[in-house]
Amino acid sequence: MSSRRRWAATLAAAVLTAGLLTHPGISAAAPAADPVVDLATDEAALVRFRLPDEAMFQELVAEGADIATRPRSAPGQVLADIVVTGAQLAALTARGAQAVDLIQTESDGARRFAESRRTALAADTLQFLQAYWWTSGGRTFLQTQVATSASDDPDVEITVTWTTADGTSGSYPLARFEDSGEYQYHVALPQRLPAQPVQVSATSSLGGQSRVITPAAWPGTTPPAQPSGYQKDFIDAYLTPTDIRARIKRLARQYRGLVDVIDLPNRTQGYRRTAVAYLGDPAVAAVVVESVRFGDQGMNGVQARTVDPGRPNRRLGATYRDRVLTISLATDPAGKVISTTDEVAALITARFPQRFRAFAEDGSAGLPMPVAGPVRLDDGLQGAEVPQRPWTVQALRIGAVRDGSKMGVLTYSQEHAREWATPLVTLEFAERLLANYATDRTTRELLNAVEVFVIPTVNPDGANYTFHDYNFQRKNLVNHCTGAARDPRLRNSWGVDVNRNYAVGSLFDGYVGGSANCLSGTYSGTAKLSEAESRNVVALAEAHPNIKYSLNVHSYGGYFMWSPGAYKAAGRVTLPRPSIDESKYFLDSARRIVGAIAAGRGTVTWPAYTGPVADVLYSAAGNSADHLYYDLGIIAWNFEVGNDRWNDATQRWEGMGFQPPFEEAHAESQEYADGLIELIRIARDRAEAAR
Ligand SMILES: [Zn+2]
C-alpha cells in the first residue's frame, strides 16, 4: 500500500468517526471559517492549509499525507500545501487545520493544458530580424525580415504594416524563406514607400504580433566626398582578356614607380580545344573522332574517313598518312561492309592512342558503320585573333611601398567568364589609385599605407570563349569529361567552375553547391585546386602574407557577402560562423562599403543581400572567399555587382544580367570602384589601429 492510499484510509476513518460529513457533496468547509475552499466529497484539489501546530504537520507526514510543499511564507505559522479530496478537507478542518487558499483543482489540469495549447497555436512570437529604409533616386524603400516562432508551420502568413511621420500607413505580405529545408525567416523585396517610415510592426495569421519598432536607415554611412579634380572613368568599353593584358601593360609603363606586374605561376590551358569531327551522320550513325592534342597543335584540318575495301573477307583496318585517318571497314564473304560504330571507335583509339580517341556518338552504339568522309577535325573555336597557347594570368601590385611591409588588399574578378562588368570594376579601381596618386592627397595617403593586388581576369580562357563562341560560358575551358560527355554538341557545358574548385568547404568535403558532373554549371573539377585559375588566386595570397583583406568581384544581383559560404546538406551545418565581434566588423565594414557604392548613382545594396553567402545567396561549396578566410585568415568578401533596378513604370525590380548594355556596365564599374576604394580605407584604418 502506498503512503498515499494509507493516508486516505486513515482520513476516511477519521471523517466517519467525527461524523462531520452531514451533507455529502455540499459544503465541507469549517462553518466558522471563511469558506475559501469548497470541494465536492471526491473532488481533489491542491489546498494551502494553516495548521494549528508543528505537531500536526509531523502527524500528517507520518500518515503519508500528499504534502506538496511546506511554505515558509508566513513567519510564525505552520503552512502546508496538500492535495486533498473534499472528504479529506473536511477531516483536516475538523482536526483544526484551516484551508486558506485553493491553489489548483483537479479539473484545472486539463483546462490549463488545453489553454496553453490554444495560446501557443493562436499567438506565435514575431521578431524583426531586419527593418531598414533608404532612399535611392529620390524614392524611399523599406525592407524587412521577420522570424516567427511557429517556424515549422509552412502556412503562417506574416504582414508588415508601416507608418510614416504624417500618419500615412500601408502594409505588405512577407514570404516564407527556407533554405536546405530549414526555415530562415519571412522576407519581401524592398517596398516603395511615399516617405520615410517611422514605425513598422508585423502580425501573423496565427494572431502573433511583433513589437512596434522604428526602422533604421540603411546603410547609414557616407563616404568622404571625392575632392575636386579627382580622376575617374577610365572605362569606355567591355574588355577582352587581350584588352586587359594591354591595359595592365600600359598601367605598368605609365605608373612605373607605383605598380609591378606579377605573372601568376600557373599558366592556364589557353583558349584551346581538341579537334573533333563526326564521322558519319549524327542523325543516323556516327563515330566521334577527337584529337588527343589541341586543335592548334597541328590537329585542326586533319581528315578522317571510312572506306569500303571493295573486296570480301577483309578485316577492319586503319592508317594515318598525310594527315588523313582512313578506316577500312571489314567485309563479309559476299563483300558486304559489316563493321559497327563501336568497332570502328575502338580501333581508332587502340591504334593511335597518342593521336586520336573515338567513341560511338550517343544513339549510334552498335549500329552498322557507314562509309563516310572525309571529314575535317576542328577545334570549333571562333576567336581567330585570340592566341592559342597557355595564358599567363597577371596581377597588378600597386602601392608606394611594395615590399610586403604594408597592409595588403587583394581584389580579383572574372572567376566566372561571362561576368563582363567585373574586370571593369577592378581595372577602374586600379587606375583611379594610380592616376590620382600624384594629385590627390587622400589617394596618396592610402597608397602610402596599403599595398593593393588586383587580378582583373582570373579566367581568361573562359572569358575569350564568351566573347567569341558562347556568351554564357561561366566556367574555364578545361574539359574533364570522359566518354559520351565529350560529344561536341555538349561543348558549351564543359569546363570547371573556378569558384567551386577551392579547397575549403568543398564538394570533396561534402558541402553543398558544387557538382561532380562535368557538364554542370557548378562542376567542381577533379579535385580541390585541380585548376590553374584557382591555384593562381591561392598562390598570390600565400606568397603575400601581408594580404589581410580580399574582395572577389562577381555579377550580378547586387550582393555583398562574406563567410560562411557553404553548408553541408544534413542539418544545414555551415562552415564555422565568425565570432560575434568579427561578424560585427564584417557588417560595420560592409555598411561603409555599401554606403560608398550608393554615393555614385544611389545604388543601394539591399540589407537582405548583405551578409554571409550561405544565408543571403546559396551554399557555394569550394568558393575562393571561404578558402582565403578559413585557410589564410583573410577578411574575405564577395561582390555581386549589377543590382536590380527599380522600374517606376512597371513598379518592379528588374535584373541586369551578365552582359548588360554597356551604359549599365559602365555605371556598375564606377559605383563598385567606389566600393573598392572604401575597402582600402577600411584596410588603412585597421593598419593604423594596429600601429
Ligand atoms: Zn560569378
Boltz pocket constraint, residues with backbone or C-beta under 6 A from the ligand:
constraints:
  - pocket:
      binder: B
      contacts: [[A, 415], [A, 416], [A, 419], [A, 553], [A, 554], [A, 555]]
      max_distance: 6.0
